[in-house]
Amino acid sequence: MALGLLLIEFIGISAISILGFLFLILLKSERTKAILFYCLAVWGMALSAMNATSLPTNYTLERIIAWGFGFLSVIALILHIKSGSKAQRIAAYVLVAVSVAAAILKMFVL
């Protein structure tokens, strides 16, 4: 029973993340992209927090790594807010994508 719930959680998290990535790439409106970017950044921080708090307290290095993936989203947010060019916004999009993907991989694979 518990493994079935974990599978449903994995499918839900993966579907939300993949759809977010696809829409971030395919959308044309900068306003909609910005809203989706902020949602994905919060999603990456939430996944990292869930990952870090689910580990035992004596797994210090793994918890630091998990929090580090969340801080990638924070860096992406700062970069996006301070961005002056399209290249900086794209770099922020890539950072948030790496943050979410790494949090999912750390949670379910590694």
C-alpha positions in Angstrom: 0.0 0.0 0.0 2.7 2.5 0.9 4.7 1.8 -2.3 1.6 2.5 -4.3 1.2 5.9 -2.6 4.9 6.7 -3.3 4.4 5.8 -7.0 1.4 8.1 -7.2 3.4 10.9 -5.5 6.3 10.3 -7.9 4.0 10.5 -10.9 2.3 13.6 -9.6 5.6 15.4 -8.9 7.1 14.4 -12.2 4.0 15.4 -14.2 3.8 18.8 -12.6 7.6 19.4 -13.1 7.6 18.2 -16.7 4.6 20.3 -17.6 6.1 23.3 -15.9 9.4 22.9 -17.9 7.5 22.5 -21.2 5.3 25.5 -20.6 8.3 27.6 -19.6 10.0 26.7 -22.9 6.9 26.9 -25.2 5.1 30.0 -23.9 5.5 33.3 -25.8 4.1 35.8 -23.3 6.8 37.1 -20.9 4.3 37.8 -18.2 3.0 34.3 -18.2 6.5 32.9 -18.3 7.5 35.0 -15.3 4.5 33.8 -13.3 5.3 30.2 -14.3 8.9 30.8 -13.4 8.0 32.0 -9.9 5.7 29.0 -9.4 8.5 26.6 -10.5 11.0 28.3 -8.2 8.7 27.9 -5.2 8.0 24.3 -6.4 11.8 23.6 -6.4 12.2 25.1 -2.9 9.3 23.0 -1.6 10.7 19.8 -3.1 14.1 20.5 -1.6 12.5 21.2 1.8 10.4 18.1 1.6 13.6 16.1 0.6 15.8 17.6 3.4 13.2 17.2 6.2 12.5 13.6 5.2 16.1 12.5 5.8 17.3 11.4 9.3 19.2 14.1 11.3 22.5 12.2 11.2 22.5 12.3 7.3 24.1 15.8 7.5 25.8 15.9 4.1 22.7 14.6 2.3 20.6 17.2 4.0 23.0 20.0 3.1 22.9 18.8 -0.5 19.1 18.7 -0.5 19.0 22.3 0.9 21.6 23.3 -1.7 19.2 22.4 -4.5 16.6 24.6 -3.0 19.1 27.5 -2.8 19.6 27.1 -6.6 16.0 28.3 -6.9 16.7 31.3 -4.7 19.7 32.2 -6.8 17.5 31.8 -9.9 14.9 34.2 -8.4 17.5 36.8 -7.6 19.0 36.5 -11.1 15.5 36.8 -12.7 14.6 39.9 -10.6 17.9 41.6 -11.4 18.0 40.5 -15.0 18.6 43.2 -17.6 18.9 41.0 -20.7 17.2 38.0 -22.2 20.3 35.9 -21.6 20.1 36.4 -17.8 16.4 35.4 -17.8 17.3 32.2 -19.7 20.1 31.5 -17.2 17.5 31.9 -14.4 15.1 29.5 -16.2 17.9 26.9 -16.6 18.9 27.3 -12.9 15.3 26.7 -11.7 15.0 23.7 -14.1 18.2 22.2 -12.6 17.0 22.9 -9.1 13.7 21.1 -9.7 15.2 18.2 -11.6 18.0 17.7 -9.1 15.5 17.8 -6.2 13.4 15.1 -7.8 16.5 12.9 -8.6 17.8 13.3 -5.0 14.4 12.4 -3.6 13.6 9.4 -5.6 16.8 8.0 -7.2 19.9 8.9 -5.2 
